[in-house]
Amino acid sequence: MGIGDTVLRALIYGLTILHLGPGFAFAVVAFGCDDTFAALQNICQKDAFAAFVQLTLIAWAVLIVGLLLKIYISKYFNKNK
């Protein structure tokens, strides 16, 4: 795997995280802030923009942690190859 492959993979991961975070936040603010989701009521009681920003940051953090776990686990299983 060359440097070009690594850069392309990093670009795809970065763009994916960049777009999925706000997408998740929009879906939660638009469709998840009704009375059925009691766990989200603390976030949904704020104004829509503040909830969107907070959910975007949370989603980015979760996605980055997931990506780091994926990289760590992949390196662990591929270290003997």
Secondary structure, 3 states (H helix, E strand, C coil): CCHHHHHHHHHHHHHHHHHHHHHHHHHHHHHCCCCCCHHHHHHHCCCHHHHHHHHHHHHHHHHHHHHHHHHHHHHHHCCCC
